[in-house]
Amino acid sequence: MAKHKRPDSLAIVQRAIGRRITWARELVFPNQSECARLLGVDASTLNKIEKGDRAPSIFLILALSNRYAFRPTFF
C-alpha cells in the first residue's frame, strides 16, 4: 500500500502536539530514552512523535498525561 502525505493542516497540528510533548517531557524527564522506557514505547517512536513525524495514539496521550500530570487536552 502506498503512503499518502498528510495534508499540511494536519502536519502543522502534529508538529504542535510534538512540541507540547517535548516541552512537558523536558520538565519531568530530561532523558528521552528513559521516558520512552517508562511509557512502554521505543525511544525512536517517541523521538518521531516529538519531531512531528508521527502522530501519537490516544493511548500514548493518556499515558503522557498521567506521567506528566497534564490534562490530555493540553496535548
Predicted model as a PDB file, atoms N, CA, C, CB and O in Angstrom, pLDDT in the B-factor column:
MODEL        1                                                                  
ATOM      1  N   MET A   1       0.842  -1.161   0.000  1.00 54.00           N  
ATOM      2  CA  MET A   1       0.000   0.000   0.000  1.00 54.00           C  
ATOM      3  C   MET A   1       0.897   1.236   0.000  1.00 54.00           C  
ATOM      4  CB  MET A   1      -0.963  -0.009   1.214  1.00 54.00           C  
ATOM      5  O   MET A   1       1.858   1.305   0.766  1.00 54.00           O  
ATOM      6  N   ALA A   2       0.593   2.194  -0.839  1.00 57.00           N  
ATOM      7  CA  ALA A   2       1.376   3.420  -0.935  1.00 57.00           C  
ATOM      8  C   ALA A   2       1.040   4.355   0.211  1.00 57.00           C  
ATOM      9  CB  ALA A   2       1.131   4.115  -2.276  1.00 57.00           C  
ATOM     10  O   ALA A   2      -0.112   4.462   0.632  1.00 57.00           O  
ATOM     11  N   LYS A   3       2.072   5.034   0.709  1.00 73.00           N  
ATOM     12  CA  LYS A   3       1.848   6.019   1.767  1.00 73.00           C  
ATOM     13  C   LYS A   3       1.403   7.324   1.130  1.00 73.00           C  
ATOM     14  CB  LYS A   3       3.131   6.230   2.627  1.00 73.00           C  
ATOM     15  O   LYS A   3       1.904   7.728   0.081  1.00 73.00           O  
ATOM     16  N   HIS A   4       0.458   7.970   1.781  1.00 75.00           N  
ATOM     17  CA  HIS A   4      -0.026   9.261   1.315  1.00 75.00           C  
ATOM     18  C   HIS A   4       0.472  10.332   2.264  1.00 75.00           C  
ATOM     19  CB  HIS A   4      -1.574   9.283   1.215  1.00 75.00           C  
ATOM     20  O   HIS A   4       0.501  10.132   3.478  1.00 75.00           O  
ATOM     21  N   LYS A   5       0.862  11.461   1.716  1.00 74.00           N  
ATOM     22  CA  LYS A   5       1.321  12.578   2.522  1.00 74.00           C  
ATOM     23  C   LYS A   5       0.124  13.189   3.250  1.00 74.00           C  
ATOM     24  CB  LYS A   5       2.041  13.638   1.645  1.00 74.00           C  
ATOM     25  O   LYS A   5      -0.950  13.363   2.674  1.00 74.00           O  
ATOM     26  N   ARG A   6       0.331  13.508   4.523  1.00 71.00           N  
ATOM     27  CA  ARG A   6      -0.729  14.156   5.292  1.00 71.00           C  
ATOM     28  C   ARG A   6      -0.961  15.564   4.748  1.00 71.00           C  
ATOM     29  CB  ARG A   6      -0.368  14.203   6.806  1.00 71.00           C  
ATOM     30  O   ARG A   6      -0.030  16.218   4.280  1.00 71.00           O  
ATOM     31  N   PRO A   7      -2.195  16.018   4.812  1.00 77.00           N  
ATOM     32  CA  PRO A   7      -2.444  17.415   4.428  1.00 77.00           C  
ATOM     33  C   PRO A   7      -1.633  18.349   5.331  1.00 77.00           C  
ATOM     34  CB  PRO A   7      -3.969  17.754   4.517  1.00 77.00           C  
ATOM     35  O   PRO A   7      -1.379  18.029   6.492  1.00 77.00           O  
ATOM     36  N   ASP A   8      -1.234  19.492   4.797  1.00 84.00           N  
ATOM     37  CA  ASP A   8      -0.420  20.430   5.558  1.00 84.00           C  
ATOM     38  C   ASP A   8      -1.079  20.842   6.869  1.00 84.00           C  
ATOM     39  CB  ASP A   8      -0.137  21.655   4.726  1.00 84.00           C  
ATOM     40  O   ASP A   8      -0.391  21.028   7.873  1.00 84.00           O  
ATOM     41  N   SER A   9      -2.390  20.986   6.873  1.00 85.00           N  
ATOM     42  CA  SER A   9      -3.074  21.403   8.101  1.00 85.00           C  
ATOM     43  C   SER A   9      -2.905  20.357   9.207  1.00 85.00           C  
ATOM     44  CB  SER A   9      -4.571  21.643   7.825  1.00 85.00           C  
ATOM     45  O   SER A   9      -2.757  20.720  10.374  1.00 85.00           O  
ATOM     46  N   LEU A  10      -2.924  19.079   8.864  1.00 89.00           N  
ATOM     47  CA  LEU A  10      -2.723  18.030   9.860  1.00 89.00           C  
ATOM     48  C   LEU A  10      -1.264  17.948  10.290  1.00 89.00           C  
ATOM     49  CB  LEU A  10      -3.182  16.681   9.311  1.00 89.00           C  
ATOM     50  O   LEU A  10      -0.970  17.679  11.454  1.00 89.00           O  
ATOM     51  N   ALA A  11      -0.363  18.178   9.363  1.00 90.00           N  
ATOM     52  CA  ALA A  11       1.062  18.160   9.695  1.00 90.00           C  
ATOM     53  C   ALA A  11       1.399  19.277  10.679  1.00 90.00           C  
ATOM     54  CB  ALA A  11       1.916  18.297   8.420  1.00 90.00           C  
ATOM     55  O   ALA A  11       2.223  19.082  11.572  1.00 90.00           O  
ATOM     56  N   ILE A  12       0.782  20.429  10.530  1.00 93.00           N  
ATOM     57  CA  ILE A  12       1.003  21.549  11.448  1.00 93.00           C  
ATOM     58  C   ILE A  12       0.529  21.183  12.847  1.00 93.00           C  
ATOM     59  CB  ILE A  12       0.277  22.818  10.951  1.00 93.00           C  
ATOM     60  O   ILE A  12       1.219  21.454  13.829  1.00 93.00           O  
ATOM     61  N   VAL A  13      -0.629  20.578  12.938  1.00 93.00           N  
ATOM     62  CA  VAL A  13      -1.167  20.147  14.239  1.00 93.00           C  
ATOM     63  C   VAL A  13      -0.271  19.075  14.847  1.00 93.00           C  
ATOM     64  CB  VAL A  13      -2.617  19.613  14.088  1.00 93.00           C  
ATOM     65  O   VAL A  13       0.006  19.106  16.046  1.00 93.00           O  
ATOM     66  N   GLN A  14       0.175  18.148  14.047  1.00 94.00           N  
ATOM     67  CA  GLN A  14       1.037  17.061  14.517  1.00 94.00           C  
ATOM     68  C   GLN A  14       2.347  17.613  15.084  1.00 94.00           C  
ATOM     69  CB  GLN A  14       1.328  16.072  13.370  1.00 94.00           C  
ATOM     70  O   GLN A  14       2.816  17.145  16.121  1.00 94.00           O  
ATOM     71  N   ARG A  15       2.935  18.601  14.414  1.00 95.00           N  
ATOM     72  CA  ARG A  15       4.169  19.217  14.923  1.00 95.00           C  
ATOM     73  C   ARG A  15       3.913  19.978  16.220  1.00 95.00           C  
ATOM     74  CB  ARG A  15       4.769  20.165  13.872  1.00 95.00           C  
ATOM     75  O   ARG A  15       4.753  19.967  17.119  1.00 95.00           O  
ATOM     76  N   ALA A  16       2.766  20.635  16.326  1.00 96.00           N  
ATOM     77  CA  ALA A  16       2.427  21.374  17.547  1.00 96.00           C  
ATOM     78  C   ALA A  16       2.263  20.409  18.726  1.00 96.00           C  
ATOM     79  CB  ALA A  16       1.129  22.200  17.341  1.00 96.00           C  
ATOM     80  O   ALA A  16       2.708  20.703  19.836  1.00 96.00           O  
ATOM     81  N   ILE A  17       1.635  19.278  18.490  1.00 95.00           N  
ATOM     82  CA  ILE A  17       1.491  18.265  19.540  1.00 95.00           C  
ATOM     83  C   ILE A  17       2.870  17.763  19.949  1.00 95.00           C  
ATOM     84  CB  ILE A  17       0.598  17.084  19.058  1.00 95.00           C  
ATOM     85  O   ILE A  17       3.141  17.596  21.138  1.00 95.00           O  
ATOM     86  N   GLY A  18       3.735  17.523  18.984  1.00 96.00           N  
ATOM     87  CA  GLY A  18       5.097  17.080  19.281  1.00 96.00           C  
ATOM     88  C   GLY A  18       5.855  18.077  20.134  1.00 96.00           C  
ATOM     89  O   GLY A  18       6.576  17.691  21.054  1.00 96.00           O  
ATOM     90  N   ARG A  19       5.695  19.364  19.834  1.00 96.00           N  
ATOM     91  CA  ARG A  19       6.368  20.404  20.637  1.00 96.00           C  
ATOM     92  C   ARG A  19       5.836  20.422  22.066  1.00 96.00           C  
ATOM     93  CB  ARG A  19       6.179  21.794  19.992  1.00 96.00           C  
ATOM     94  O   ARG A  19       6.608  20.583  23.011  1.00 96.00           O  
ATOM     95  N   ARG A  20       4.523  20.257  22.230  1.00 95.00           N  
ATOM     96  CA  ARG A  20       3.953  20.226  23.585  1.00 95.00           C  
ATOM     97  C   ARG A  20       4.441  19.015  24.362  1.00 95.00           C  
ATOM     98  CB  ARG A  20       2.423  20.219  23.522  1.00 95.00           C  
ATOM     99  O   ARG A  20       4.733  19.111  25.554  1.00 95.00           O  
ATOM    100  N   ILE A  21       4.528  17.883  23.692  1.00 95.00           N  
ATOM    101  CA  ILE A  21       5.022  16.668  24.349  1.00 95.00           C  
ATOM    102  C   ILE A  21       6.481  16.859  24.760  1.00 95.00           C  
ATOM    103  CB  ILE A  21       4.877  15.434  23.412  1.00 95.00           C  
ATOM    104  O   ILE A  21       6.863  16.488  25.870  1.00 95.00           O  
ATOM    105  N   THR A  22       7.292  17.430  23.885  1.00 96.00           N  
ATOM    106  CA  THR A  22       8.701  17.679  24.212  1.00 96.00           C  
ATOM    107  C   THR A  22       8.811  18.607  25.413  1.00 96.00           C  
ATOM    108  CB  THR A  22       9.445  18.284  23.003  1.00 96.00           C  
ATOM    109  O   THR A  22       9.568  18.330  26.343  1.00 96.00           O  
ATOM    110  N   TRP A  23       8.070  19.694  25.402  1.00 94.00           N  
ATOM    111  CA  TRP A  23       8.114  20.662  26.488  1.00 94.00           C  
ATOM    112  C   TRP A  23       7.743  20.009  27.814  1.00 94.00           C  
ATOM    113  CB  TRP A  23       7.179  21.835  26.196  1.00 94.00           C  
ATOM    114  O   TRP A  23       8.431  20.190  28.819  1.00 94.00           O  
ATOM    115  N   ALA A  24       6.651  19.248  27.810  1.00 92.00           N  
ATOM    116  CA  ALA A  24       6.197  18.589  29.044  1.00 92.00           C  
ATOM    117  C   ALA A  24       7.213  17.536  29.505  1.00 92.00           C  
ATOM    118  CB  ALA A  24       4.810  17.932  28.829  1.00 92.00           C  
ATOM    119  O   ALA A  24       7.503  17.433  30.697  1.00 92.00           O  
ATOM    120  N   ARG A  25       7.746  16.765  28.570  1.00 91.00           N  
ATOM    121  CA  ARG A  25       8.711  15.732  28.940  1.00 91.00           C  
ATOM    122  C   ARG A  25       9.952  16.340  29.559  1.00 91.00           C  
ATOM    123  CB  ARG A  25       9.092  14.897  27.728  1.00 91.00           C  
ATOM    124  O   ARG A  25      10.456  15.837  30.563  1.00 91.00           O  
ATOM    125  N   GLU A  26      10.453  17.422  28.971  1.00 93.00           N  
ATOM    126  CA  GLU A  26      11.677  18.032  29.477  1.00 93.00           C  
ATOM    127  C   GLU A  26      11.507  18.590  30.887  1.00 93.00           C  
ATOM    128  CB  GLU A  26      12.126  19.132  28.543  1.00 93.00           C  
ATOM    129  O   GLU A  26      12.487  18.717  31.622  1.00 93.00           O  
ATOM    130  N   LEU A  27      10.291  18.921  31.269  1.00 90.00           N  
ATOM    131  CA  LEU A  27      10.045  19.358  32.644  1.00 90.00           C  
ATOM    132  C   LEU A  27      10.205  18.204  33.634  1.00 90.00           C  
ATOM    133  CB  LEU A  27       8.643  19.960  32.765  1.00 90.00           C  
ATOM    134  O   LEU A  27      10.632  18.405  34.771  1.00 90.00           O  
ATOM    135  N   VAL A  28       9.861  17.002  33.192  1.00 86.00           N  
ATOM    136  CA  VAL A  28       9.841  15.845  34.086  1.00 86.00           C  
ATOM    137  C   VAL A  28      11.041  14.927  33.859  1.00 86.00           C  
ATOM    138  CB  VAL A  28       8.548  15.062  33.896  1.00 86.00           C  
ATOM    139  O   VAL A  28      11.687  14.507  34.819  1.00 86.00           O  
ATOM    140  N   PHE A  29      11.344  14.610  32.594  1.00 83.00           N  
ATOM    141  CA  PHE A  29      12.410  13.673  32.233  1.00 83.00           C  
ATOM    142  C   PHE A  29      13.329  14.302  31.193  1.00 83.00           C  
ATOM    143  CB  PHE A  29      11.818  12.350  31.697  1.00 83.00           C  
ATOM    144  O   PHE A  29      12.967  14.360  30.018  1.00 83.00           O  
ATOM    145  N   PRO A  30      14.496  14.769  31.588  1.00 87.00           N  
ATOM    146  CA  PRO A  30      15.405  15.312  30.581  1.00 87.00           C  
ATOM    147  C   PRO A  30      15.880  14.248  29.577  1.00 87.00           C  
ATOM    148  CB  PRO A  30      16.607  15.941  31.266  1.00 87.00           C  
ATOM    149  O   PRO A  30      16.258  14.580  28.454  1.00 87.00           O  
ATOM    150  N   ASN A  31      15.859  12.995  29.979  1.00 92.00           N  
ATOM    151  CA  ASN A  31      16.345  11.907  29.141  1.00 92.00           C  
ATOM    152  C   ASN A  31      15.187  11.291  28.362  1.00 92.00           C  
ATOM    153  CB  ASN A  31      17.056  10.837  29.995  1.00 92.00           C  
ATOM    154  O   ASN A  31      14.309  10.658  28.950  1.00 92.00           O  
ATOM    155  N   GLN A  32      15.182  11.474  27.044  1.00 93.00           N  
ATOM    156  CA  GLN A  32      14.094  10.990  26.198  1.00 93.00           C  
ATOM    157  C   GLN A  32      13.986   9.468  26.211  1.00 93.00           C  
ATOM    158  CB  GLN A  32      14.288  11.477  24.777  1.00 93.00           C  
ATOM    159  O   GLN A  32      12.879   8.931  26.254  1.00 93.00           O  
ATOM    160  N   SER A  33      15.105   8.774  26.176  1.00 94.00           N  
ATOM    161  CA  SER A  33      15.059   7.308  26.119  1.00 94.00           C  
ATOM    162  C   SER A  33      14.528   6.717  27.422  1.00 94.00           C  
ATOM    163  CB  SER A  33      16.453   6.744  25.822  1.00 94.00           C  
ATOM    164  O   SER A  33      13.816   5.713  27.396  1.00 94.00           O  
ATOM    165  N   GLU A  34      14.864   7.324  28.557  1.00 92.00           N  
ATOM    166  CA  GLU A  34      14.341   6.853  29.846  1.00 92.00           C  
ATOM    167  C   GLU A  34      12.829   7.072  29.915  1.00 92.00           C  
ATOM    168  CB  GLU A  34      15.044   7.583  31.022  1.00 92.00           C  
ATOM    169  O   GLU A  34      12.088   6.217  30.401  1.00 92.00           O  
ATOM    170  N   CYS A  35      12.390   8.213  29.427  1.00 92.00           N  
ATOM    171  CA  CYS A  35      10.956   8.496  29.406  1.00 92.00           C  
ATOM    172  C   CYS A  35      10.227   7.498  28.516  1.00 92.00           C  
ATOM    173  CB  CYS A  35      10.695   9.931  28.922  1.00 92.00           C  
ATOM    174  O   CYS A  35       9.168   6.992  28.887  1.00 92.00           O  
ATOM    175  N   ALA A  36      10.784   7.214  27.353  1.00 94.00           N  
ATOM    176  CA  ALA A  36      10.160   6.254  26.433  1.00 94.00           C  
ATOM    177  C   ALA A  36      10.042   4.887  27.100  1.00 94.00           C  
ATOM    178  CB  ALA A  36      10.975   6.142  25.118  1.00 94.00           C  
ATOM    179  O   ALA A  36       9.020   4.214  26.975  1.00 94.00           O  
ATOM    180  N   ARG A  37      11.094   4.483  27.809  1.00 94.00           N  
ATOM    181  CA  ARG A  37      11.063   3.189  28.509  1.00 94.00           C  
ATOM    182  C   ARG A  37       9.940   3.153  29.536  1.00 94.00           C  
ATOM    183  CB  ARG A  37      12.412   2.914  29.198  1.00 94.00           C  
ATOM    184  O   ARG A  37       9.217   2.161  29.633  1.00 94.00           O  
ATOM    185  N   LEU A  38       9.789   4.237  30.308  1.00 91.00           N  
ATOM    186  CA  LEU A  38       8.739   4.289  31.323  1.00 91.00           C  
ATOM    187  C   LEU A  38       7.340   4.293  30.712  1.00 91.00           C  
ATOM    188  CB  LEU A  38       8.920   5.518  32.189  1.00 91.00           C  
ATOM    189  O   LEU A  38       6.389   3.804  31.321  1.00 91.00           O  
ATOM    190  N   LEU A  39       7.221   4.846  29.511  1.00 91.00           N  
ATOM    191  CA  LEU A  39       5.932   4.879  28.822  1.00 91.00           C  
ATOM    192  C   LEU A  39       5.644   3.579  28.068  1.00 91.00           C  
ATOM    193  CB  LEU A  39       5.891   6.051  27.856  1.00 91.00           C  
ATOM    194  O   LEU A  39       4.513   3.337  27.647  1.00 91.00           O  
ATOM    195  N   GLY A  40       6.667   2.753  27.902  1.00 93.00           N  
ATOM    196  CA  GLY A  40       6.482   1.488  27.203  1.00 93.00           C  
ATOM    197  C   GLY A  40       6.507   1.613  25.693  1.00 93.00           C  
ATOM    198  O   GLY A  40       5.910   0.800  24.988  1.00 93.00           O  
ATOM    199  N   VAL A  41       7.201   2.638  25.190  1.00 95.00           N  
ATOM    200  CA  VAL A  41       7.349   2.801  23.745  1.00 95.00           C  
ATOM    201  C   VAL A  41       8.829   2.823  23.400  1.00 95.00           C  
ATOM    202  CB  VAL A  41       6.648   4.099  23.249  1.00 95.00           C  
ATOM    203  O   VAL A  41       9.668   3.058  24.270  1.00 95.00           O  
ATOM    204  N   ASP A  42       9.148   2.583  22.159  1.00 96.00           N  
ATOM    205  CA  ASP A  42      10.524   2.638  21.695  1.00 96.00           C  
ATOM    206  C   ASP A  42      10.992   4.094  21.684  1.00 96.00           C  
ATOM    207  CB  ASP A  42      10.660   2.000  20.284  1.00 96.00           C  
ATOM    208  O   ASP A  42      10.209   5.000  21.400  1.00 96.00           O  
ATOM    209  N   ALA A  43      12.256   4.310  21.993  1.00 96.00           N  
ATOM    210  CA  ALA A  43      12.804   5.667  22.012  1.00 96.00           C  
ATOM    211  C   ALA A  43      12.682   6.335  20.646  1.00 96.00           C  
ATOM    212  CB  ALA A  43      14.270   5.642  22.451  1.00 96.00           C  
ATOM    213  O   ALA A  43      12.443   7.541  20.568  1.00 96.00           O  
ATOM    214  N   SER A  44      12.842   5.569  19.575  1.00 97.00           N  
ATOM    215  CA  SER A  44      12.723   6.159  18.235  1.00 97.00           C  
ATOM    216  C   SER A  44      11.284   6.603  17.953  1.00 97.00           C  
ATOM    217  CB  SER A  44      13.183   5.150  17.164  1.00 97.00           C  
ATOM    218  O   SER A  44      11.060   7.582  17.240  1.00 97.00           O  
ATOM    219  N   THR A  45      10.325   5.890  18.506  1.00 96.00           N  
ATOM    220  CA  THR A  45       8.922   6.279  18.340  1.00 96.00           C  
ATOM    221  C   THR A  45       8.655   7.608  19.028  1.00 96.00           C  
ATOM    222  CB  THR A  45       7.984   5.194  18.900  1.00 96.00           C  
ATOM    223  O   THR A  45       8.042   8.502  18.445  1.00 96.00           O  
ATOM    224  N   LEU A  46       9.115   7.739  20.274  1.00 96.00           N  
ATOM    225  CA  LEU A  46       8.928   8.999  20.997  1.00 96.00           C  
ATOM    226  C   LEU A  46       9.650  10.135  20.285  1.00 96.00           C  
ATOM    227  CB  LEU A  46       9.433   8.873  22.448  1.00 96.00           C  
ATOM    228  O   LEU A  46       9.133  11.250  20.212  1.00 96.00           O  
ATOM    229  N   ASN A  47      10.832   9.862  19.763  1.00 97.00           N  
ATOM    230  CA  ASN A  47      11.581  10.873  19.030  1.00 97.00           C  
ATOM    231  C   ASN A  47      10.802  11.351  17.808  1.00 97.00           C  
ATOM    232  CB  ASN A  47      12.944  10.323  18.607  1.00 97.00           C  
ATOM    233  O   ASN A  47      10.719  12.555  17.564  1.00 97.00           O  
ATOM    234  N   LYS A  48      10.233  10.432  17.043  1.00 97.00           N  
ATOM    235  CA  LYS A  48       9.458  10.797  15.855  1.00 97.00           C  
ATOM    236  C   LYS A  48       8.211  11.599  16.224  1.00 97.00           C  
ATOM    237  CB  LYS A  48       9.059   9.540  15.078  1.00 97.00           C  
ATOM    238  O   LYS A  48       7.840  12.532  15.513  1.00 97.00           O  
ATOM    239  N   ILE A  49       7.567  11.239  17.332  1.00 96.00           N  
ATOM    240  CA  ILE A  49       6.385  11.976  17.776  1.00 96.00           C  
ATOM    241  C   ILE A  49       6.778  13.393  18.164  1.00 96.00           C  
ATOM    242  CB  ILE A  49       5.700  11.259  18.963  1.00 96.00           C  
ATOM    243  O   ILE A  49       6.107  14.352  17.784  1.00 96.00           O  
ATOM    244  N   GLU A  50       7.863  13.530  18.919  1.00 96.00           N  
ATOM    245  CA  GLU A  50       8.294  14.859  19.354  1.00 96.00           C  
ATOM    246  C   GLU A  50       8.733  15.730  18.186  1.00 96.00           C  
ATOM    247  CB  GLU A  50       9.426  14.738  20.352  1.00 96.00           C  
ATOM    248  O   GLU A  50       8.549  16.947  18.232  1.00 96.00           O  
ATOM    249  N   LYS A  51       9.306  15.143  17.144  1.00 96.00           N  
ATOM    250  CA  LYS A  51       9.706  15.910  15.958  1.00 96.00           C  
ATOM    251  C   LYS A  51       8.513  16.233  15.057  1.00 96.00           C  
ATOM    252  CB  LYS A  51      10.757  15.136  15.164  1.00 96.00           C  
ATOM    253  O   LYS A  51       8.628  17.063  14.155  1.00 96.00           O  
ATOM    254  N   GLY A  52       7.379  15.591  15.291  1.00 94.00           N  
ATOM    255  CA  GLY A  52       6.206  15.828  14.456  1.00 94.00           C  
ATOM    256  C   GLY A  52       6.131  14.928  13.254  1.00 94.00           C  
ATOM    257  O   GLY A  52       5.312  15.154  12.362  1.00 94.00           O  
ATOM    258  N   ASP A  53       6.979  13.896  13.206  1.00 94.00           N  
ATOM    259  CA  ASP A  53       6.975  12.968  12.074  1.00 94.00           C  
ATOM    260  C   ASP A  53       5.951  11.851  12.235  1.00 94.00           C  
ATOM    261  CB  ASP A  53       8.350  12.369  11.896  1.00 94.00           C  
ATOM    262  O   ASP A  53       5.649  11.142  11.275  1.00 94.00           O  
ATOM    263  N   ARG A  54       5.422  11.693  13.433  1.00 94.00           N  
ATOM    264  CA  ARG A  54       4.469  10.620  13.702  1.00 94.00           C  
ATOM    265  C   ARG A  54       3.425  11.137  14.683  1.00 94.00           C  
ATOM    266  CB  ARG A  54       5.186   9.349  14.266  1.00 94.00           C  
ATOM    267  O   ARG A  54       3.748  11.890  15.601  1.00 94.00           O  
ATOM    268  N   ALA A  55       2.185  10.736  14.489  1.00 93.00           N  
ATOM    269  CA  ALA A  55       1.112  11.145  15.396  1.00 93.00           C  
ATOM    270  C   ALA A  55       1.038  10.180  16.575  1.00 93.00           C  
ATOM    271  CB  ALA A  55      -0.247  11.201  14.652  1.00 93.00           C  
ATOM    272  O   ALA A  55       1.139   8.967  16.386  1.00 93.00           O  
ATOM    273  N   PRO A  56       0.864  10.699  17.782  1.00 95.00           N  
ATOM    274  CA  PRO A  56       0.731   9.803  18.933  1.00 95.00           C  
ATOM    275  C   PRO A  56      -0.660   9.182  18.965  1.00 95.00           C  
ATOM    276  CB  PRO A  56       1.008  10.560  20.248  1.00 95.00           C  
ATOM    277  O   PRO A  56      -1.634   9.782  18.509  1.00 95.00           O  
ATOM    278  N   SER A  57      -0.735   7.981  19.507  1.00 94.00           N  
ATOM    279  CA  SER A  57      -2.048   7.350  19.673  1.00 94.00           C  
ATOM    280  C   SER A  57      -2.749   7.974  20.872  1.00 94.00           C  
ATOM    281  CB  SER A  57      -1.913   5.804  19.854  1.00 94.00           C  
ATOM    282  O   SER A  57      -2.111   8.613  21.709  1.00 94.00           O  
ATOM    283  N   ILE A  58      -4.035   7.792  20.950  1.00 95.00           N  
ATOM    284  CA  ILE A  58      -4.794   8.301  22.095  1.00 95.00           C  
ATOM    285  C   ILE A  58      -4.312   7.632  23.382  1.00 95.00           C  
ATOM    286  CB  ILE A  58      -6.313   8.061  21.897  1.00 95.00           C  
ATOM    287  O   ILE A  58      -4.333   8.248  24.448  1.00 95.00           O  
ATOM    288  N   PHE A  59      -3.881   6.383  23.284  1.00 95.00           N  
ATOM    289  CA  PHE A  59      -3.398   5.677  24.464  1.00 95.00           C  
ATOM    290  C   PHE A  59      -2.081   6.266  24.958  1.00 95.00           C  
ATOM    291  CB  PHE A  59      -3.227   4.192  24.159  1.00 95.00           C  
ATOM    292  O   PHE A  59      -1.843   6.342  26.163  1.00 95.00           O  
ATOM    293  N   LEU A  60      -1.235   6.678  24.035  1.00 94.00           N  
ATOM    294  CA  LEU A  60       0.012   7.321  24.434  1.00 94.00           C  
ATOM    295  C   LEU A  60      -0.273   8.698  25.029  1.00 94.00           C  
ATOM    296  CB  LEU A  60       0.972   7.441  23.231  1.00 94.00           C  
ATOM    297  O   LEU A  60       0.371   9.094  26.000  1.00 94.00           O  
ATOM    298  N   ILE A  61      -1.215   9.420  24.469  1.00 94.00           N  
ATOM    299  CA  ILE A  61      -1.604  10.719  25.034  1.00 94.00           C  
ATOM    300  C   ILE A  61      -2.081  10.538  26.475  1.00 94.00           C  
ATOM    301  CB  ILE A  61      -2.717  11.386  24.172  1.00 94.00           C  
ATOM    302  O   ILE A  61      -1.724  11.328  27.349  1.00 94.00           O  
ATOM    303  N   LEU A  62      -2.878   9.513  26.725  1.00 94.00           N  
ATOM    304  CA  LEU A  62      -3.353   9.258  28.088  1.00 94.00           C  
ATOM    305  C   LEU A  62      -2.205   8.884  29.013  1.00 94.00           C  
ATOM    306  CB  LEU A  62      -4.403   8.147  28.088  1.00 94.00           C  
ATOM    307  O   LEU A  62      -2.163   9.332  30.159  1.00 94.00           O  
ATOM    308  N   ALA A  63      -1.275   8.070  28.531  1.00 93.00           N  
ATOM    309  CA  ALA A  63      -0.110   7.704  29.343  1.00 93.00           C  
ATOM    310  C   ALA A  63       0.749   8.933  29.638  1.00 93.00           C  
ATOM    311  CB  ALA A  63       0.732   6.625  28.627  1.00 93.00           C  
ATOM    312  O   ALA A  63       1.230   9.106  30.758  1.00 93.00           O  
ATOM    313  N   LEU A  64       0.939   9.779  28.638  1.00 91.00           N  
ATOM    314  CA  LEU A  64       1.705  11.002  28.829  1.00 91.00           C  
ATOM    315  C   LEU A  64       1.036  11.921  29.841  1.00 91.00           C  
ATOM    316  CB  LEU A  64       1.884  11.726  27.503  1.00 91.00           C  
ATOM    317  O   LEU A  64       1.701  12.478  30.715  1.00 91.00           O  
ATOM    318  N   SER A  65      -0.264  12.079  29.725  1.00 92.00           N  
ATOM    319  CA  SER A  65      -0.970  12.973  30.645  1.00 92.00           C  
ATOM    320  C   SER A  65      -0.891  12.457  32.077  1.00 92.00           C  
ATOM    321  CB  SER A  65      -2.436  13.128  30.223  1.00 92.00           C  
ATOM    322  O   SER A  65      -0.768  13.250  33.011  1.00 92.00           O  
ATOM    323  N   ASN A  66      -0.960  11.147  32.263  1.00 91.00           N  
ATOM    324  CA  ASN A  66      -0.810  10.590  33.612  1.00 91.00           C  
ATOM    325  C   ASN A  66       0.614  10.754  34.124  1.00 91.00           C  
ATOM    326  CB  ASN A  66      -1.199   9.110  33.626  1.00 91.00           C  
ATOM    327  O   ASN A  66       0.811  11.124  35.281  1.00 91.00           O  
ATOM    328  N   ARG A  67       1.599  10.490  33.293  1.00 87.00           N  
ATOM    329  CA  ARG A  67       3.003  10.558  33.699  1.00 87.00           C  
ATOM    330  C   ARG A  67       3.425  11.993  33.986  1.00 87.00           C  
ATOM    331  CB  ARG A  67       3.901   9.955  32.618  1.00 87.00           C  
ATOM    332  O   ARG A  67       4.165  12.244  34.937  1.00 87.00           O  
ATOM    333  N   TYR A  68       2.954  12.949  33.159  1.00 86.00           N  
ATOM    334  CA  TYR A  68       3.385  14.335  33.291  1.00 86.00           C  
ATOM    335  C   TYR A  68       2.448  15.183  34.154  1.00 86.00           C  
ATOM    336  CB  TYR A  68       3.505  14.954  31.930  1.00 86.00           C  
ATOM    337  O   TYR A  68       2.759  16.335  34.456  1.00 86.00           O  
ATOM    338  N   ALA A  69       1.318  14.627  34.547  1.00 88.00           N  
ATOM    339  CA  ALA A  69       0.311  15.346  35.352  1.00 88.00           C  
ATOM    340  C   ALA A  69      -0.272  16.548  34.604  1.00 88.00           C  
ATOM    341  CB  ALA A  69       0.932  15.817  36.676  1.00 88.00           C  
ATOM    342  O   ALA A  69      -0.494  17.612  35.183  1.00 88.00           O  
ATOM    343  N   PHE A  70      -0.511  16.355  33.312  1.00 88.00           N  
ATOM    344  CA  PHE A  70      -1.200  17.348  32.488  1.00 88.00           C  
ATOM    345  C   PHE A  70      -2.532  16.742  32.049  1.00 88.00           C  
ATOM    346  CB  PHE A  70      -0.326  17.775  31.244  1.00 88.00           C  
ATOM    347  O   PHE A  70      -2.673  15.521  31.991  1.00 88.00           O  
ATOM    348  N   ARG A  71      -3.482  17.576  31.749  1.00 91.00           N  
ATOM    349  CA  ARG A  71      -4.743  17.087  31.179  1.00 91.00           C  
ATOM    350  C   ARG A  71      -4.481  16.616  29.752  1.00 91.00           C  
ATOM    351  CB  ARG A  71      -5.852  18.200  31.206  1.00 91.00           C  
ATOM    352  O   ARG A  71      -3.636  17.185  29.061  1.00 91.00           O  
ATOM    353  N   PRO A  72      -5.190  15.589  29.305  1.00 90.00           N  
ATOM    354  CA  PRO A  72      -4.989  15.125  27.921  1.00 90.00           C  
ATOM    355  C   PRO A  72      -5.239  16.225  26.892  1.00 90.00           C  
ATOM    356  CB  PRO A  72      -5.904  13.945  27.630  1.00 90.00           C  
ATOM    357  O   PRO A  72      -4.635  16.213  25.820  1.00 90.00           O  
ATOM    358  N   THR A  73      -6.106  17.159  27.198  1.00 90.00           N  
ATOM    359  CA  THR A  73      -6.407  18.233  26.255  1.00 90.00           C  
ATOM    360  C   THR A  73      -5.244  19.203  26.079  1.00 90.00           C  
ATOM    361  CB  THR A  73      -7.630  18.989  26.712  1.00 90.00           C  
ATOM    362  O   THR A  73      -5.244  19.993  25.134  1.00 90.00           O  
ATOM    363  N   PHE A  74      -4.250  19.162  26.970  1.00 89.00           N  
ATOM    364  CA  PHE A  74      -3.069  20.015  26.816  1.00 89.00           C  
ATOM    365  C   PHE A  74      -2.320  19.657  25.543  1.00 89.00           C  
ATOM    366  CB  PHE A  74      -2.137  19.884  28.036  1.00 89.00           C  
ATOM    367  O   PHE A  74      -1.813  20.531  24.839  1.00 89.00           O  
ATOM    368  N   PHE A  75      -2.256  18.363  25.258  1.00 88.00           N  
ATOM    369  CA  PHE A  75      -1.501  17.890  24.100  1.00 88.00           C  
ATOM    370  C   PHE A  75      -2.312  18.073  22.841  1.00 88.00           C  
ATOM    371  CB  PHE A  75      -1.104  16.420  24.266  1.00 88.00           C  
ATOM    372  O   PHE A  75      -1.849  17.734  21.753  1.00 88.00           O  
TER     373      PHE A  75                                                      
ENDMDL                                                                          
END                                                                             
